[in-house]
Amino acid sequence: MLTALAIAAEGEKSDNVKPFKGVDGGVFQIALRYRGDAFRVIYAVKIDHDIWVIHAFQKKSTTGIKTPQREIDLICQRLKQLKEALK
């Protein structure tokens, strides 16, 4: 995860990073596997030229690969709060 964030800080994108769908542009997710479990780290770039980690969680979806709605709602809420705090 730290490697992917360091690469993002240099303006590049790691192989395990993809855009996070359903949120404004500039928000990405890092997908990690550890001991058979799946983890996600959601971060935003292009906010005052900084990288902000918005949310990290263990993915335990009962609907396949889809991110649970409660996680998406929390990400949207935190992104909104971050943008308001940086005004």
ABEGO torsion letter per residue (X at the ends): XAAAAAAAAAGBBBAABBBBBGBBBGBBBBBBBBGGBBBBBBBBBGBGGBBBBABBBBBBBAAEABBBAAAAAAAAAAAAAAAAAAX
